[in-house]
Amino acid sequence: MLREGGALEGRMRVWLSGTRLAGRTATADAPSWMRITRISVESQYFGRRTGSRLYCEVDFSVDARAAGQFNSTLRITSGAQRIDVPVTLLVE
């Protein structure tokens, strides 16, 4: 829950398929009350046994000027992979 007129910024990490980082990009389709401030594709090394994994980091802020409950989906696309993340915001 967020107070009307309040501010909220956040970051989420979504794991991607594949291990090749070169040339990999991502896009985000966000609801009107959510603003994407940065999106990037990165990799993290987990050691010899597991190797590297790709992830997408999405920085965002939300619009809390109006009271209400807002439900939607944030869609992240990277290559052929599409990830739908349910997002809910309650502003009082």
C-alpha positions in Angstrom: 0.0 0.0 0.0 1.1 3.5 -0.9 -0.3 6.8 0.4 -1.9 9.0 -2.3 0.8 11.4 -3.5 3.6 9.1 -2.3 6.5 7.9 -4.2 7.8 4.4 -4.9 10.8 3.2 -6.8 11.9 -0.4 -7.1 14.0 -2.9 -9.0 13.1 -6.4 -10.0 15.3 -9.2 -11.4 13.9 -11.8 -13.9 15.9 -14.8 -14.8 16.3 -15.4 -18.6 17.0 -18.6 -20.6 20.3 -19.0 -22.3 23.9 -18.2 -21.3 25.1 -15.9 -24.2 25.1 -12.2 -23.2 26.5 -10.7 -26.4 23.9 -8.7 -28.2 21.1 -9.7 -25.8 18.6 -6.9 -25.1 15.2 -6.7 -23.4 12.2 -4.5 -23.6 9.4 -3.9 -21.1 5.7 -3.1 -21.7 4.4 -1.6 -18.5 0.9 -0.4 -17.4 0.2 3.3 -17.7 0.7 3.8 -13.9 4.2 2.3 -14.0 7.3 3.9 -15.5 10.3 1.9 -16.5 13.4 4.0 -15.7 16.1 1.4 -16.7 16.2 -2.0 -18.2 19.3 -4.1 -18.7 20.4 -7.7 -19.4 23.3 -8.9 -17.3 24.9 -12.2 -16.4 26.0 -13.7 -13.1 28.6 -16.4 -12.6 27.7 -19.1 -10.1 30.8 -21.2 -10.2 32.1 -24.1 -12.4 29.2 -26.4 -11.7 26.4 -24.1 -12.5 28.1 -21.6 -14.8 26.6 -18.3 -15.8 23.0 -17.3 -15.9 21.4 -14.4 -17.6 18.9 -12.0 -16.0 17.1 -8.9 -16.8 17.0 -6.0 -14.2 14.1 -3.6 -14.5 14.1 -0.3 -12.5 10.7 1.3 -12.1 8.6 4.0 -10.4 4.9 4.2 -9.9 2.3 7.0 -10.2 0.5 7.3 -6.9 -1.4 10.6 -7.6 -4.8 8.9 -7.6 -6.3 6.5 -5.0 -7.4 3.1 -6.0 -6.3 -0.5 -6.6 -4.4 -1.0 -9.9 -3.9 -4.5 -11.3 -2.0 -5.3 -14.5 0.8 -7.1 -16.1 4.4 -6.1 -16.8 5.6 -7.9 -19.9 9.3 -8.4 -20.4 10.6 -9.6 -23.8 14.1 -10.7 -24.5 14.7 -12.5 -27.8 12.0 -15.2 -28.2 11.4 -15.3 -24.4 8.4 -13.4 -23.0 7.8 -13.1 -19.3 4.5 -11.7 -17.8 4.8 -10.4 -14.3 1.6 -9.6 -12.4 1.8 -6.2 -10.7 -0.7 -4.7 -8.2 -0.6 -1.3 -6.6 -2.9 -0.1 -3.8 -3.0 3.7 -3.2 -5.0 5.1 -0.3 
